Amino acid sequence: MTDGLKVVSVFQFSPESQQVLREATSGDVVCITRTEEFITRLGEADVVCSYWMPDNWRALAPHLRWLQCSGAGVDGLQPTGVLDSDSGVIVTTATGIHATTISEYVFGSMLMFNRNWPEMMRLQVRHIWPRSANWYNLSRRELMDQTLAIIGLGHIGRRVAHLGRAFGMRVLATRRSVSEGEQDPDVDQLYPMERLHDVLRESDYIVLAVPLTPETDKLIGEPELRVMRNNAYLVNVARGRVIDEAALIRALREGWIGGAGLDVATEEPLSSNSPLYTMPNVILTPHISGVSVHYDERLTKLFADNLRRYRAGETLRNRYEPQRGY
């Protein structure tokens, strides 16, 4: 078994969680709040828990053996080289801990769109009580018997599928690799990514839950938006770059699709000049779909388990694979 490890984290674990991690590592756990201190402490670290690393991490962290990412997406680390197969650093992600929170967000966005909830909130602020739902387009559609497409049947996508079925929806999904005739118990029909257009044509609601890789960069562009139904509602909880944002803005303006629920943007923070802010068929949030009061607890459980596995020489959960890109 590996001796006690020195862990440096930019994620602010609670005092209770820090104690759990200390017991798992049989060593020291230090949570850093200031960038300057993090840079200094990297020289001591065997293990780092962070969503970012400085470009010169090799010089700053000569003892680094393992990076536990505090989030699921690692695309922001690509320029640093820490994800390279020859970096000498094991990288693991927090994939899976967001499934409950993000799937609930997805359905919150869809239900808000269906009932035109943003407009109802604006009417409340203005002290307006419409005498008819038709006056402000408040009478909208239901989820029951509608078709839901999940682009990326991972942890989040699978939880979205469960909720979709609970709402009585027909659920379609794509996955990176699908064998001929393969079925999945959580969806009505499973498709390979090569049949993305077929899935989009059939769907009333489309949820993007793929990691950002070279294959998914601008996965949804003008051709994909053109084949969607004109009532389709597109929810993006992946990364902004999965959609061609200029094409999406045009699609929303010209009515190619019904609307979009966006928790991410191509560039964040989204410019105050973006037309997405004022579009009536857009529900926009600032990359918060994964935020939860349970985040600390869930990340601690995953990290502590991986620390025990690491010390015992066992396979780590959620290990990043360079050939896949996630």
C-alpha positions, 0 to 999 in steps of 0.5 A: 500500500502507498504511504500517506499522500500530500493532497492540495485542493482548490475545491473548498471541501468542508471541514468534515469532508477534509477529515474523510479525505485525510483518513482515506489518504492517511496523509495531509489535505490542504484546501487553497483559496488563493491562486498564489498559494496554490502555485506555491503549494504545488511543489509539495503535492503528490495529488491535486484536486482542481478544475485547472492547472498552470501551464508550467505545472511540470516545473511547479509540481515535480512530485505530482502523480495524480490529478483528480478533477473537481468537475466532469469536463476536462477540455479546459486542461487540454492546453496544459499538456497534463492530459497527454498520454506521456504526461506521467500524471494520472487524471480522473474526473468527477463524472457521475456526481452531477447526474441528479442535479443536471437531469433535474435542471433539464426538466426544469428548463423543459417545463419552464419552456412548455408553460412559458414560465419566464413570461409569467414571472415578468407579468408578476413583476409588472403586477399583471393578471391576464384574463386569458392564457392566450393573451400572453401565449401561456397555454403551451404543450405537455411532455406526455407522449412527446419524443425526447432525444438524448445526445450522449447516453452517459451518467447524465443522459441515463438519468435524463432518460429515467425522468423522461420515461417517468413523464411518459415520453418516448426516449431516443438516445445516441452513444459513441459506440453502438453495436448493430441491433444493440438495445438499452433498457433505459431507452426506447431506441439506441442509435450510433452517432452516425445516425444523429440526423435521424434522431433529430428529425424524430424529436420534440426535445433534444438534450446535449450531454456529450463531452467536448472532444474534436468529434463533438466540437460544433456537433450541432450546426446548421445542417443539424438545426435544419433537420430538427422539427420547428417545435423542437426545444434544444437543451445544452448542458454539455459545452457551448462549443458543441453548438455552432452558436451563430447558426443557433441564433439564426435558427432561433430567430427564423423559427427553424426550431421552437426554442433553446435552454442554454446553460453554457455558451461558446465563450463564458461569460457570455458577452452582454451584447449577445442576442441570446439574452433577449430572445423570447424563445431562449432560457439562459443560465450561467453554467450552473446546472451542476451546482448543488448543495450536495456537491461537496458530499458527492465529490468527497465520496468519489475522491475518498474512494479513489484515494483508497484505491490509489493507495491499494494499487487498484484501478481508479474510477473515472480515469481519463483516456486520451484516445477518447478525449474524456 
